[in-house]
């Protein structure tokens, strides 16, 4: 019967059944079988899943998810992308590869707020692709930059994947935000350096720095410039927590986009933005609720312990474990979206990583960096399909275009994985209670 049920659920997955239905079915069947072994009624067993879904409403941190998502959708619908591109171009356009640097910064900013959902490529692609090609960048380079840029910035607060990771892993989300800053800057810096080098090779013309144009761009984006300062300054300055920051940012973005810039109509646009953003949030909440129930089932049945005993004869050190983990996560990330990967895989990985004494915050950064890469990793990375649709290009052409940027990010992943201090140094500097000890 177990094999029949497994085959049936596998078939439903291939046929496109929603993930939360599959997770809920596995959880209900698992609790039902476990309950029968303990002489429980099916109702008692199934109540475990219901209780986990109720817990979502009891966690203050979940308030941050709809509010940050709402803020991101507001900026995507407004003219924020145009103002951001104009500003960064006026400030760094004089660099070799300046407009490419502009594109990277803009993509990272949008990814932070839109949760790596493809919105970045959709919102910025039509603006940045013609601009980069017009400046003389090779089309292959441009497609690679924008495709991989759809997930770049995932490590910066208030990234939605970080919040969900922290909830599932039951780790301090504020510390996860801090741990991701240095690796995120390193990842972005390597991509910037690659873009400058390729821009120099292509002999792309630079945009001379013009003080008047820079001041005009600063004035145009004056209301939006403080957004990252509010988040970083508020959280790291101890003024408010991440969930409180979500309230402040959502209200601030709503006011400036509707009343200051007047890009959005309170009557015509806001109801539509609320509906579209909350559909995404509702889907995430349902998946989280069922995934938390599955996590309890895995713990009840000691599945992580069984896995640890199965792999321990072959993986004897933290370093070997991290190598195997990176390979595994890259495969998973190329097949699942970021939220599904976190919710399905993380409960299995966490107890095993603890057995190998992997710092939980370093593990979070490594986990999320793998998912960032997987979004653009052939053959099934989601960004590849979104970019293929947005730019009307064959998927095979996007495979080739992403290679330089994937190699650069993989090098950063290697450093972050095997040099824990990159993730933990800022936590130590802020006296937030962790250690940057080297791997044995």
N, C-alpha and C positions, 0 to 999 in steps of 0.2 A: 504493500500500500504506500509506503514512504517513497519508493522509487517511482510509482505511478504519479503521485502528487508532485514530486520534483520535476518529472518530465512534463507534466501538465503546466506547471508554473513557468518552466523554461520556454515552452511553446507560446504561452500567453505573452511573455516578455518579448519574444521575437516578433510577435504579431502587433506589438505596439501598445500593449496594455500599460496604463499609467503606473509609474514606479510605486506610488504609495499603495496601490491595490496589491501589487506583488508582495511588498514588504508586510502589509497588514495580513495578507493570507498566510505567509510564512510564519508570522508571529502567532496568529490565532491557532494555526495547526500545531505549532510547537508547544504553546501553552496548553492546548487541549490534550496533547499526548502526555505532557509532563503532569498535568492535573489528573489524568486517568491513572497514572502510576502512583499518585499520592491520594487516590480515592476522593478527588475533588469533583464537583459538578462542572460541566462545561461553562456554565454561567460564571462560576467563581474563577475559572481559569481565564476566561475572556475578559473579565473585569480588569486584569492586569494591563491590557492594552488601553482600555478606557481611562484608567487612572493616570497613565503616562501622558495621555493627550490633555487631561485636565491640568496636569502640572505646568503645561506651557503658559496658561493664563496666570499662574502664580509666580512666575519668575519676572522680576522687574526688567532684566536685561533684554527680554523679548520686545519690550517697548521700542528699543533702538532699531529693530529691523524694519518695521513699517515706516518709521519716521525718516531714517536715512534713505530708504528706497524712494519715498515720496520726494525728498529733496533732490535726489538724483534725477528722477523723472522730470521734475520741474525745470532743472537746468538743461536737460536734453531737449525739452520742448521749447525752451526760450532761445534767445540768441547768445547764450553763454559761450557756445563753441566758437562763434565768430569773434567775440570780444577776446576770448582767451588766445586764439591764434594770432590775432592782431597784436596783442600785448607781447606775447613771447617773441613774435617775429621782430617787433620794434626793439626788444631788449637784446636778443641773441642772434638776430639775423645776420649780423656782421661776421659771425664765426664761419669757418669753412664747414659746409654742411648745415648751415644755420636753420633753414626751413625744415630739415629733417629733425633737428633738435627740437624745434617748435612742435612738430608732429608727435614726437615721443612724450614731451611734457604734457601736451594736450590729452593724449591717449591715457597716460597714467592718471591724470586728474579725473577724467570721466570714469575710468574703470573703478576707482575708489568708491564712487557714489552709485554706480549702476550695477555693481555686483557681478561683473564678468558674465553678463547675460547676452552679449552680442550687441548691446545698445551702443557701445563705443564705436564699433565698426560702422554700424548703421548711421549714427549721428554725425560722425566726423569723416567718414569715408568720402562722401560726395564733396566735401569741402577741401580735404587735404590731398586726395589723389590728383585732381587737376592741377593744384598749386605746385605739387612736387614735380610732376611731369613737365609743367611749363617752365620750371626753374632749370630743367636739364637733367634731372635724376633719371637713371635707367628705370624702365617700368618694372623690371623684375625686382630691383631693390625696393622700389616704392611699395609694391604689393607685399613684399616680405615684412617691411617695417609696419605697415598698417595692420596686417593679419596678426602678427605677434603682438602688436600694440593693443589688441583687443583684450588681452589679459594682463598686460604689464601694469604694475601699480597695485596688484592684489595685496601686497604686504604692507601698504600704508593705511593708517587709520583714516576713516572708520570703515574699512573694508568689510563688506557683509560676510564673506567667507571666514574672516578672522573671528567675527562675532559667533557664527554658527559653530566653528571649530571649538571655541572656548566653552560654549554651552554643552556640547556633546562630551568634550574632554573634561569638563568641570574644572577648568583652570581659570585663573584671574585674567579677564579679558583686557584690562588695562595693561597688565604686564605683557600680554601677547602683542598689544599695539606697540609697546616700547621695543620688544624683541625684534619686531619686523622692520624697524626704521632703518638700521644700518645695512642689513641685507638688501632692503628695497632700494636704498640709495646706490649701493654697489651695483645691483642689477641694472638700474637705470643709467648709471655712469658708464658701464661697459657698453651698453647699447648706444649711448651718445658718442663714445669714443669710436665705435665701429662706424657710425653714421658720418662722423667728421672725416675719418680716414677714407671711406668710400666716396664721400662728397669731394674730397681733395683729388682723388684719382679721376673722378668724372669731370673735374675742372668746372664745377658748378659755380656760377657767379654768386658773389656775396651781396647782401643788402647793406649798404653803408649805414652806420649808426647816425640817426638824425634826432637830435634832442627834442625838436618840436613834435616829431611824429611819436616819439616815446612818451612825451608828456600827454599828448592827445590820447594815446592808447591807455595810459595809466588813468586818465580822467574818465574815459569811457568805461573802464572796468573797475572803477573805484569801489563800487558796492560789493563786487564779487571777490576782490583781492583778500578781504579779511576772513573769508570762509575757512581756509586751512589754518589761519592764525587762531581763529576761535577754537577749532578742534584741538590743535597741538598745544596751544597755550593753556586752554582750559583743562585738558586732561593731564598734561605733564606738569602743569603748575599747581595741580591739586585743587583747582577751583570747582570742578565738577567731575562726575564719573562719566563713563561712556554713554550710559542711558540718558543721563541729564544733558549731555552734549547733543544727543540726537534731538531732544526737544528744542534746544536753543537754535541749532542749525536749521531744522525744518521750518521753524517760525521765521527765522531770519531770511531764508531763501524765499519763502512764500511772500513775505512783505516786499522784498526788493524786486522780485520778478513781476509781481502783480501791480504794486503801487509806485515803485521807484522807476524801473525800466518800462513798465506797462507792456511787456512782451506777451503777457498772458491775460486773458479776460477772466474776471472773477466768475462770471455767469456762464460763458461759453466754453472756456478751456479747463478751468479747475475741476469741475465734476468729471470730465473725461480723464484727466491725469490721475485723479484719485481712483477712479475705477480701474484703469490700466495697471497702475502700480500696486493696488491692493489685490488684484487677481494674482500677480506674481507672489506677493506676500502670503496670500491664502494658500497657494500651492506649496510654498516652502513650509508653512506651519503644519499642514497636514502630513507632509513627508517627515518632518521632524518628530511629530507625535508618534507616528508608526515606527520610526527608526528607534526612538527611545524605548518603545516596547520591545523591539527586537534586541536592543542592547541588554535589557533585563533578562530576556530569554537566554542569550548567549552566556551571561554571567551565571544564571541559574543552572545551566547545563555544563558549566566549566569548559566551554569551547576554547577560550584563549589558553587555558592550561594544557589542554590536549594538543593544541597547535604548538605550544612552546616545547612540550616533550617530544613532538614529532620532528621539530627542526633543530633542537639543541645539539644532537650528535653531529650535525653538519655546520652549524653556525655557533662558534665558541667565543667570539669576542664582539664587543660593541661595533668595531670597525667593519667586521664582516656582516653583521646585522644591517648596518646602514647601507652598505653596498647592495645587499639583497633587497632592502627596502626601497631604494631608489629605482632599481630595475622594475620591481613589482608595481610601484606607484606610477611610474611612467606608462606602463601598460594599462593600468586601471584608468588613468587620467585621459588616455587617448580613446577610451571606450565610454566613459561615463561623464556627465556634467559635474561641475565642481561640488555642487550641493549633494548629489547622490553619492559621489566618492567619499565625501566627509562622513555622511550619515551611515553608509553601509560598511565601509572599510575601517574607519577609525576605531570603532569599539573592539575590533579584533586586534588592531595594532597596539593600542595603548598598553594593555597589560603585559604584552610581550616586550615592548620597549622598556617598560619599568624593570623587567627582569634583567635587562642588559644595562641598567643604570643610565639610560639616555635622559638628559635633562628635558623635562616636558615642554619648556619654551623653545629650546632648540629643535625638538621634534616637531613642534607646531610650524616653525619656519620652514624646515625641510619638507614637511608634508605639503604645505601650501605652495612652495616653489615648484615641486613636482607637478602639482595640478596646473600651475600657470603654464609650464612647458607643455603639458599634455594637451592643453586647449589648441595648440598649433602643431601638434605632432602627427605626422601621417601614420596610418591612413584615415583615422576616424576623428581627429581633433575637431571640435565644434567650430572653432574660429575659421577653419579651412572651408567649411560649408557655408558659413555666414558670409565670408569674404567672396567666395565663388558666386553666391547669389547677388551680393551688393555690387561687385565690380564686373559681373557678367564675364567671368574668366573660367577656363577649364580647371578642374580641381588639380590635375597633374601639374599645371603651370604654377599653382600656389605651393605644391609640394617643393618644387625647386627653389622658389623665391624665399621660402622661410629658412632654408638651411643655414646661412650665415648667422642669423639672429638666434636660431636654436642652439648652434654651437657655442655662441657667446654666453647664452643663459645657462647652458649645461656646465660651462667652466665655472660660472659663479655658483651654481648649485654644488659643484664639487668642493669649492672653498668653504661654503657655508656648512656643508655636511661634515667636513673633516676638521674644521677649525671652529670649535664651539664659541670661541671668544667673539667672533663676528656677530653672532646673535645675542650673546649675553653681556658684552662689554658695557652697553648703555644701561642695562638693568643694574649691573654692579656699580656703575658710576652714579646712578640715582639711588643707590642703597635700597634696592627693591628685593633683596633677599634671594639671590641665586648664585651659582658658581660657574665660572668659565673654565673649569679644569679640562685639560687636554684628554683626548680619548686614549685609553690604554691600548 
